[in-house]
């Protein structure tokens, strides 16, 4: 279980790093647009992403 958690963390770091390395200006624009979004929208988006992540892990482990 710990191995899978570490692997998941490493994959998150990898994909985020690749996005910043390949599209630095796009990531800056995305951050600026996020600052203008209401907190409720960010909260809902984060919750949907978390639920989707749990679902995909469950699907792959099952």
PyMOL Python script that loads the backbone (N, CA, C, O; Angstrom):
from pymol import cmd

cmd.read_pdbstr("""\
ATOM      1  N   UNK A   1       0.824  -1.190   0.000  1.00  0.00           N
ATOM      2  CA  UNK A   1       0.000   0.000   0.000  1.00  0.00           C
ATOM      3  C   UNK A   1       0.875   1.264   0.000  1.00  0.00           C
ATOM      4  O   UNK A   1       0.591   2.210  -0.735  1.00  0.00           O
ATOM      5  N   UNK A   2       1.920   1.284   0.808  1.00  0.00           N
ATOM      6  CA  UNK A   2       2.805   2.443   0.862  1.00  0.00           C
ATOM      7  C   UNK A   2       3.523   2.614  -0.473  1.00  0.00           C
ATOM      8  O   UNK A   2       3.738   3.737  -0.928  1.00  0.00           O
ATOM      9  N   UNK A   3       3.895   1.491  -1.101  1.00  0.00           N
ATOM     10  CA  UNK A   3       4.561   1.567  -2.398  1.00  0.00           C
ATOM     11  C   UNK A   3       3.663   2.241  -3.429  1.00  0.00           C
ATOM     12  O   UNK A   3       4.125   3.061  -4.222  1.00  0.00           O
ATOM     13  N   UNK A   4       2.386   1.894  -3.414  1.00  0.00           N
ATOM     14  CA  UNK A   4       1.453   2.482  -4.368  1.00  0.00           C
ATOM     15  C   UNK A   4       1.259   3.975  -4.094  1.00  0.00           C
ATOM     16  O   UNK A   4       1.142   4.764  -5.032  1.00  0.00           O
ATOM     17  N   UNK A   5       1.224   4.364  -2.838  1.00  0.00           N
ATOM     18  CA  UNK A   5       1.075   5.771  -2.482  1.00  0.00           C
ATOM     19  C   UNK A   5       2.295   6.570  -2.939  1.00  0.00           C
ATOM     20  O   UNK A   5       2.152   7.673  -3.467  1.00  0.00           O
ATOM     21  N   UNK A   6       3.487   6.023  -2.740  1.00  0.00           N
ATOM     22  CA  UNK A   6       4.701   6.685  -3.201  1.00  0.00           C
ATOM     23  C   UNK A   6       4.749   6.775  -4.728  1.00  0.00           C
ATOM     24  O   UNK A   6       5.175   7.789  -5.279  1.00  0.00           O
ATOM     25  N   UNK A   7       4.316   5.724  -5.399  1.00  0.00           N
ATOM     26  CA  UNK A   7       4.270   5.731  -6.854  1.00  0.00           C
ATOM     27  C   UNK A   7       3.292   6.802  -7.354  1.00  0.00           C
ATOM     28  O   UNK A   7       3.587   7.518  -8.311  1.00  0.00           O
ATOM     29  N   UNK A   8       2.150   6.905  -6.714  1.00  0.00           N
ATOM     30  CA  UNK A   8       1.167   7.919  -7.101  1.00  0.00           C
ATOM     31  C   UNK A   8       1.736   9.328  -6.903  1.00  0.00           C
ATOM     32  O   UNK A   8       1.561  10.190  -7.764  1.00  0.00           O
ATOM     33  N   UNK A   9       2.404   9.564  -5.794  1.00  0.00           N
ATOM     34  CA  UNK A   9       3.019  10.867  -5.553  1.00  0.00           C
ATOM     35  C   UNK A   9       4.091  11.184  -6.579  1.00  0.00           C
ATOM     36  O   UNK A   9       4.198  12.319  -7.044  1.00  0.00           O
ATOM     37  N   UNK A  10       4.881  10.188  -6.932  1.00  0.00           N
ATOM     38  CA  UNK A  10       5.926  10.382  -7.933  1.00  0.00           C
ATOM     39  C   UNK A  10       5.318  10.707  -9.300  1.00  0.00           C
ATOM     40  O   UNK A  10       5.847  11.545 -10.030  1.00  0.00           O
ATOM     41  N   UNK A  11       4.225  10.056  -9.642  1.00  0.00           N
ATOM     42  CA  UNK A  11       3.565  10.340 -10.921  1.00  0.00           C
ATOM     43  C   UNK A  11       2.975  11.750 -10.948  1.00  0.00           C
ATOM     44  O   UNK A  11       3.029  12.423 -11.977  1.00  0.00           O
ATOM     45  N   UNK A  12       2.420  12.192  -9.839  1.00  0.00           N
ATOM     46  CA  UNK A  12       1.891  13.560  -9.766  1.00  0.00           C
ATOM     47  C   UNK A  12       3.029  14.553  -9.987  1.00  0.00           C
ATOM     48  O   UNK A  12       2.890  15.488 -10.777  1.00  0.00           O
ATOM     49  N   UNK A  13       4.137  14.360  -9.305  1.00  0.00           N
ATOM     50  CA  UNK A  13       5.287  15.253  -9.475  1.00  0.00           C
ATOM     51  C   UNK A  13       5.795  15.235 -10.917  1.00  0.00           C
ATOM     52  O   UNK A  13       6.140  16.281 -11.469  1.00  0.00           O
ATOM     53  N   UNK A  14       5.841  14.074 -11.512  1.00  0.00           N
ATOM     54  CA  UNK A  14       6.312  13.951 -12.887  1.00  0.00           C
ATOM     55  C   UNK A  14       5.417  14.725 -13.838  1.00  0.00           C
ATOM     56  O   UNK A  14       5.907  15.531 -14.629  1.00  0.00           O
ATOM     57  N   UNK A  15       4.113  14.494 -13.773  1.00  0.00           N
ATOM     58  CA  UNK A  15       3.198  15.148 -14.716  1.00  0.00           C
ATOM     59  C   UNK A  15       3.131  16.655 -14.496  1.00  0.00           C
ATOM     60  O   UNK A  15       3.071  17.415 -15.463  1.00  0.00           O
ATOM     61  N   UNK A  16       3.141  17.092 -13.257  1.00  0.00           N
ATOM     62  CA  UNK A  16       3.145  18.532 -13.014  1.00  0.00           C
ATOM     63  C   UNK A  16       4.447  19.155 -13.498  1.00  0.00           C
ATOM     64  O   UNK A  16       4.438  20.237 -14.084  1.00  0.00           O
ATOM     65  N   UNK A  17       5.546  18.489 -13.261  1.00  0.00           N
ATOM     66  CA  UNK A  17       6.828  19.002 -13.718  1.00  0.00           C
ATOM     67  C   UNK A  17       6.900  19.102 -15.238  1.00  0.00           C
ATOM     68  O   UNK A  17       7.421  20.080 -15.776  1.00  0.00           O
ATOM     69  N   UNK A  18       6.383  18.102 -15.921  1.00  0.00           N
ATOM     70  CA  UNK A  18       6.372  18.111 -17.384  1.00  0.00           C
ATOM     71  C   UNK A  18       5.529  19.274 -17.902  1.00  0.00           C
ATOM     72  O   UNK A  18       5.923  19.946 -18.855  1.00  0.00           O
ATOM     73  N   UNK A  19       4.364  19.517 -17.279  1.00  0.00           N
ATOM     74  CA  UNK A  19       3.511  20.623 -17.722  1.00  0.00           C
ATOM     75  C   UNK A  19       4.218  21.962 -17.579  1.00  0.00           C
ATOM     76  O   UNK A  19       4.168  22.792 -18.486  1.00  0.00           O
ATOM     77  N   UNK A  20       4.877  22.175 -16.443  1.00  0.00           N
ATOM     78  CA  UNK A  20       5.592  23.427 -16.228  1.00  0.00           C
ATOM     79  C   UNK A  20       6.803  23.546 -17.153  1.00  0.00           C
ATOM     80  O   UNK A  20       7.128  24.649 -17.594  1.00  0.00           O
ATOM     81  N   UNK A  21       7.474  22.437 -17.454  1.00  0.00           N
ATOM     82  CA  UNK A  21       8.645  22.474 -18.323  1.00  0.00           C
ATOM     83  C   UNK A  21       8.257  22.719 -19.783  1.00  0.00           C
ATOM     84  O   UNK A  21       8.943  23.455 -20.492  1.00  0.00           O
ATOM     85  N   UNK A  22       7.164  22.107 -20.230  1.00  0.00           N
ATOM     86  CA  UNK A  22       6.779  22.234 -21.632  1.00  0.00           C
ATOM     87  C   UNK A  22       5.943  23.469 -21.925  1.00  0.00           C
ATOM     88  O   UNK A  22       6.049  24.040 -23.010  1.00  0.00           O
ATOM     89  N   UNK A  23       5.114  23.891 -20.978  1.00  0.00           N
ATOM     90  CA  UNK A  23       4.183  24.997 -21.210  1.00  0.00           C
ATOM     91  C   UNK A  23       4.236  26.038 -20.095  1.00  0.00           C
ATOM     92  O   UNK A  23       3.220  26.273 -19.440  1.00  0.00           O
ATOM     93  N   UNK A  24       5.387  26.667 -19.857  1.00  0.00           N
ATOM     94  CA  UNK A  24       5.475  27.606 -18.729  1.00  0.00           C
ATOM     95  C   UNK A  24       4.531  28.806 -18.879  1.00  0.00           C
ATOM     96  O   UNK A  24       3.914  29.235 -17.903  1.00  0.00           O
ATOM     97  N   UNK A  25       4.418  29.345 -20.088  1.00  0.00           N
ATOM     98  CA  UNK A  25       3.524  30.491 -20.270  1.00  0.00           C
ATOM     99  C   UNK A  25       2.060  30.087 -20.122  1.00  0.00           C
ATOM    100  O   UNK A  25       1.261  30.835 -19.559  1.00  0.00           O
ATOM    101  N   UNK A  26       1.712  28.915 -20.624  1.00  0.00           N
ATOM    102  CA  UNK A  26       0.340  28.422 -20.474  1.00  0.00           C
ATOM    103  C   UNK A  26      -0.019  28.179 -19.014  1.00  0.00           C
ATOM    104  O   UNK A  26      -1.148  28.440 -18.597  1.00  0.00           O
ATOM    105  N   UNK A  27       0.934  27.683 -18.241  1.00  0.00           N
ATOM    106  CA  UNK A  27       0.673  27.451 -16.818  1.00  0.00           C
ATOM    107  C   UNK A  27       0.488  28.771 -16.082  1.00  0.00           C
ATOM    108  O   UNK A  27      -0.328  28.861 -15.165  1.00  0.00           O
ATOM    109  N   UNK A  28       1.249  29.808 -16.482  1.00  0.00           N
ATOM    110  CA  UNK A  28       1.076  31.129 -15.872  1.00  0.00           C
ATOM    111  C   UNK A  28      -0.313  31.676 -16.178  1.00  0.00           C
ATOM    112  O   UNK A  28      -0.988  32.209 -15.297  1.00  0.00           O
ATOM    113  N   UNK A  29      -0.739  31.540 -17.445  1.00  0.00           N
ATOM    114  CA  UNK A  29      -2.081  32.017 -17.817  1.00  0.00           C
ATOM    115  C   UNK A  29      -3.162  31.256 -17.067  1.00  0.00           C
ATOM    116  O   UNK A  29      -4.167  31.838 -16.659  1.00  0.00           O
ATOM    117  N   UNK A  30      -2.958  29.948 -16.882  1.00  0.00           N
ATOM    118  CA  UNK A  30      -3.930  29.139 -16.161  1.00  0.00           C
ATOM    119  C   UNK A  30      -4.033  29.589 -14.709  1.00  0.00           C
ATOM    120  O   UNK A  30      -5.131  29.665 -14.157  1.00  0.00           O
ATOM    121  N   UNK A  31      -2.892  29.888 -14.090  1.00  0.00           N
ATOM    122  CA  UNK A  31      -2.908  30.339 -12.691  1.00  0.00           C
ATOM    123  C   UNK A  31      -3.627  31.674 -12.555  1.00  0.00           C
ATOM    124  O   UNK A  31      -4.363  31.892 -11.592  1.00  0.00           O
ATOM    125  N   UNK A  32      -3.413  32.572 -13.520  1.00  0.00           N
ATOM    126  CA  UNK A  32      -4.101  33.867 -13.484  1.00  0.00           C
ATOM    127  C   UNK A  32      -5.602  33.675 -13.622  1.00  0.00           C
ATOM    128  O   UNK A  32      -6.377  34.342 -12.937  1.00  0.00           O
ATOM    129  N   UNK A  33      -6.018  32.775 -14.497  1.00  0.00           N
ATOM    130  CA  UNK A  33      -7.458  32.543 -14.667  1.00  0.00           C
ATOM    131  C   UNK A  33      -8.070  31.895 -13.426  1.00  0.00           C
ATOM    132  O   UNK A  33      -9.224  32.161 -13.092  1.00  0.00           O
ATOM    133  N   UNK A  34      -7.308  31.051 -12.747  1.00  0.00           N
ATOM    134  CA  UNK A  34      -7.802  30.417 -11.516  1.00  0.00           C
ATOM    135  C   UNK A  34      -8.021  31.465 -10.426  1.00  0.00           C
ATOM    136  O   UNK A  34      -8.962  31.350  -9.641  1.00  0.00           O
ATOM    137  N   UNK A  35      -7.169  32.476 -10.373  1.00  0.00           N
ATOM    138  CA  UNK A  35      -7.330  33.531  -9.365  1.00  0.00           C
ATOM    139  C   UNK A  35      -8.660  34.259  -9.521  1.00  0.00           C
ATOM    140  O   UNK A  35      -9.207  34.763  -8.539  1.00  0.00           O
ATOM    141  N   UNK A  36      -9.182  34.320 -10.736  1.00  0.00           N
ATOM    142  CA  UNK A  36     -10.444  35.000 -10.973  1.00  0.00           C
ATOM    143  C   UNK A  36     -11.664  34.132 -10.740  1.00  0.00           C
ATOM    144  O   UNK A  36     -12.788  34.635 -10.770  1.00  0.00           O
ATOM    145  N   UNK A  37     -11.474  32.846 -10.509  1.00  0.00           N
ATOM    146  CA  UNK A  37     -12.616  31.941 -10.310  1.00  0.00           C
ATOM    147  C   UNK A  37     -13.126  32.031  -8.878  1.00  0.00           C
ATOM    148  O   UNK A  37     -12.352  32.250  -7.946  1.00  0.00           O
ATOM    149  N   UNK A  38     -14.438  31.859  -8.710  1.00  0.00           N
ATOM    150  CA  UNK A  38     -14.975  31.835  -7.346  1.00  0.00           C
ATOM    151  C   UNK A  38     -14.487  30.593  -6.587  1.00  0.00           C
ATOM    152  O   UNK A  38     -14.255  29.541  -7.183  1.00  0.00           O
ATOM    153  N   UNK A  39     -14.338  30.730  -5.289  1.00  0.00           N
ATOM    154  CA  UNK A  39     -13.852  29.615  -4.463  1.00  0.00           C
ATOM    155  C   UNK A  39     -14.758  28.401  -4.550  1.00  0.00           C
ATOM    156  O   UNK A  39     -14.282  27.267  -4.505  1.00  0.00           O
ATOM    157  N   UNK A  40     -16.046  28.626  -4.672  1.00  0.00           N
ATOM    158  CA  UNK A  40     -16.981  27.499  -4.745  1.00  0.00           C
ATOM    159  C   UNK A  40     -16.725  26.655  -5.994  1.00  0.00           C
ATOM    160  O   UNK A  40     -16.824  25.429  -5.942  1.00  0.00           O
ATOM    161  N   UNK A  41     -16.400  27.299  -7.108  1.00  0.00           N
ATOM    162  CA  UNK A  41     -16.096  26.551  -8.336  1.00  0.00           C
ATOM    163  C   UNK A  41     -14.825  25.729  -8.167  1.00  0.00           C
ATOM    164  O   UNK A  41     -14.759  24.577  -8.596  1.00  0.00           O
ATOM    165  N   UNK A  42     -13.822  26.327  -7.540  1.00  0.00           N
ATOM    166  CA  UNK A  42     -12.577  25.592  -7.295  1.00  0.00           C
ATOM    167  C   UNK A  42     -12.807  24.410  -6.361  1.00  0.00           C
ATOM    168  O   UNK A  42     -12.246  23.333  -6.561  1.00  0.00           O
ATOM    169  N   UNK A  43     -13.634  24.617  -5.342  1.00  0.00           N
ATOM    170  CA  UNK A  43     -13.927  23.552  -4.390  1.00  0.00           C
ATOM    171  C   UNK A  43     -14.638  22.395  -5.088  1.00  0.00           C
ATOM    172  O   UNK A  43     -14.287  21.234  -4.880  1.00  0.00           O
ATOM    173  N   UNK A  44     -15.630  22.705  -5.909  1.00  0.00           N
ATOM    174  CA  UNK A  44     -16.378  21.663  -6.619  1.00  0.00           C
ATOM    175  C   UNK A  44     -15.467  20.928  -7.602  1.00  0.00           C
ATOM    176  O   UNK A  44     -15.516  19.702  -7.699  1.00  0.00           O
ATOM    177  N   UNK A  45     -14.639  21.676  -8.329  1.00  0.00           N
ATOM    178  CA  UNK A  45     -13.707  21.047  -9.276  1.00  0.00           C
ATOM    179  C   UNK A  45     -12.730  20.117  -8.556  1.00  0.00           C
ATOM    180  O   UNK A  45     -12.455  19.013  -9.027  1.00  0.00           O
ATOM    181  N   UNK A  46     -12.213  20.563  -7.424  1.00  0.00           N
ATOM    182  CA  UNK A  46     -11.305  19.726  -6.646  1.00  0.00           C
ATOM    183  C   UNK A  46     -11.975  18.480  -6.125  1.00  0.00           C
ATOM    184  O   UNK A  46     -11.378  17.403  -6.126  1.00  0.00           O
ATOM    185  N   UNK A  47     -13.216  18.614  -5.676  1.00  0.00           N
ATOM    186  CA  UNK A  47     -13.956  17.459  -5.170  1.00  0.00           C
ATOM    187  C   UNK A  47     -14.235  16.457  -6.285  1.00  0.00           C
ATOM    188  O   UNK A  47     -14.096  15.250  -6.087  1.00  0.00           O
ATOM    189  N   UNK A  48     -14.626  16.953  -7.453  1.00  0.00           N
ATOM    190  CA  UNK A  48     -14.876  16.062  -8.594  1.00  0.00           C
ATOM    191  C   UNK A  48     -13.588  15.347  -8.997  1.00  0.00           C
ATOM    192  O   UNK A  48     -13.608  14.147  -9.272  1.00  0.00           O
ATOM    193  N   UNK A  49     -12.471  16.071  -9.035  1.00  0.00           N
ATOM    194  CA  UNK A  49     -11.189  15.449  -9.388  1.00  0.00           C
ATOM    195  C   UNK A  49     -10.784  14.388  -8.361  1.00  0.00           C
ATOM    196  O   UNK A  49     -10.289  13.324  -8.731  1.00  0.00           O
ATOM    197  N   UNK A  50     -10.993  14.677  -7.075  1.00  0.00           N
ATOM    198  CA  UNK A  50     -10.641  13.713  -6.022  1.00  0.00           C
ATOM    199  C   UNK A  50     -11.501  12.455  -6.135  1.00  0.00           C
ATOM    200  O   UNK A  50     -10.994  11.342  -6.004  1.00  0.00           O
ATOM    201  N   UNK A  51     -12.792  12.630  -6.375  1.00  0.00           N
ATOM    202  CA  UNK A  51     -13.691  11.476  -6.507  1.00  0.00           C
ATOM    203  C   UNK A  51     -13.315  10.659  -7.739  1.00  0.00           C
ATOM    204  O   UNK A  51     -13.307   9.429  -7.691  1.00  0.00           O
ATOM    205  N   UNK A  52     -13.002  11.343  -8.847  1.00  0.00           N
ATOM    206  CA  UNK A  52     -12.592  10.628 -10.058  1.00  0.00           C
ATOM    207  C   UNK A  52     -11.303   9.854  -9.803  1.00  0.00           C
ATOM    208  O   UNK A  52     -11.162   8.720 -10.260  1.00  0.00           O
ATOM    209  N   UNK A  53     -10.364  10.455  -9.081  1.00  0.00           N
ATOM    210  CA  UNK A  53      -9.120   9.765  -8.768  1.00  0.00           C
ATOM    211  C   UNK A  53      -9.334   8.522  -7.925  1.00  0.00           C
ATOM    212  O   UNK A  53      -8.746   7.475  -8.195  1.00  0.00           O
ATOM    213  N   UNK A  54     -10.169   8.632  -6.912  1.00  0.00           N
ATOM    214  CA  UNK A  54     -10.481   7.471  -6.072  1.00  0.00           C
ATOM    215  C   UNK A  54     -11.166   6.394  -6.900  1.00  0.00           C
ATOM    216  O   UNK A  54     -10.875   5.208  -6.744  1.00  0.00           O
ATOM    217  N   UNK A  55     -12.072   6.800  -7.775  1.00  0.00           N
ATOM    218  CA  UNK A  55     -12.770   5.832  -8.634  1.00  0.00           C
ATOM    219  C   UNK A  55     -11.789   5.092  -9.536  1.00  0.00           C
ATOM    220  O   UNK A  55     -11.869   3.871  -9.668  1.00  0.00           O
ATOM    221  N   UNK A  56     -10.857   5.828 -10.161  1.00  0.00           N
ATOM    222  CA  UNK A  56      -9.901   5.180 -11.056  1.00  0.00           C
ATOM    223  C   UNK A  56      -8.957   4.256 -10.300  1.00  0.00           C
ATOM    224  O   UNK A  56      -8.600   3.192 -10.806  1.00  0.00           O
ATOM    225  N   UNK A  57      -8.552   4.641  -9.106  1.00  0.00           N
ATOM    226  CA  UNK A  57      -7.707   3.744  -8.308  1.00  0.00           C
ATOM    227  C   UNK A  57      -8.486   2.490  -7.944  1.00  0.00           C
ATOM    228  O   UNK A  57      -7.957   1.381  -8.026  1.00  0.00           O
ATOM    229  N   UNK A  58      -9.733   2.660  -7.544  1.00  0.00           N
ATOM    230  CA  UNK A  58     -10.583   1.499  -7.219  1.00  0.00           C
ATOM    231  C   UNK A  58     -10.753   0.600  -8.439  1.00  0.00           C
ATOM    232  O   UNK A  58     -10.700  -0.624  -8.327  1.00  0.00           O
ATOM    233  N   UNK A  59     -10.957   1.215  -9.604  1.00  0.00           N
ATOM    234  CA  UNK A  59     -11.154   0.468 -10.843  1.00  0.00           C
ATOM    235  C   UNK A  59      -9.894  -0.328 -11.200  1.00  0.00           C
ATOM    236  O   UNK A  59      -9.979  -1.486 -11.611  1.00  0.00           O
ATOM    237  N   UNK A  60      -8.737   0.299 -11.041  1.00  0.00           N
ATOM    238  CA  UNK A  60      -7.487  -0.379 -11.395  1.00  0.00           C
ATOM    239  C   UNK A  60      -7.099  -1.448 -10.378  1.00  0.00           C
ATOM    240  O   UNK A  60      -6.503  -2.462 -10.742  1.00  0.00           O
ATOM    241  N   UNK A  61      -7.432  -1.231  -9.117  1.00  0.00           N
ATOM    242  CA  UNK A  61      -7.096  -2.220  -8.080  1.00  0.00           C
ATOM    243  C   UNK A  61      -8.057  -3.405  -8.077  1.00  0.00           C
ATOM    244  O   UNK A  61      -7.694  -4.502  -7.651  1.00  0.00           O
ATOM    245  N   UNK A  62      -9.278  -3.187  -8.551  1.00  0.00           N
ATOM    246  CA  UNK A  62     -10.333  -4.209  -8.475  1.00  0.00           C
ATOM    247  C   UNK A  62     -10.247  -5.288  -9.473  1.00  0.00           C
ATOM    248  O   UNK A  62     -11.088  -6.187  -9.484  1.00  0.00           O
TER     249      UNK A  62
END
""", "prot")
cmd.dss("prot")
cmd.show_as("cartoon", "prot")
cmd.util.cbc("prot")
cmd.orient("prot")
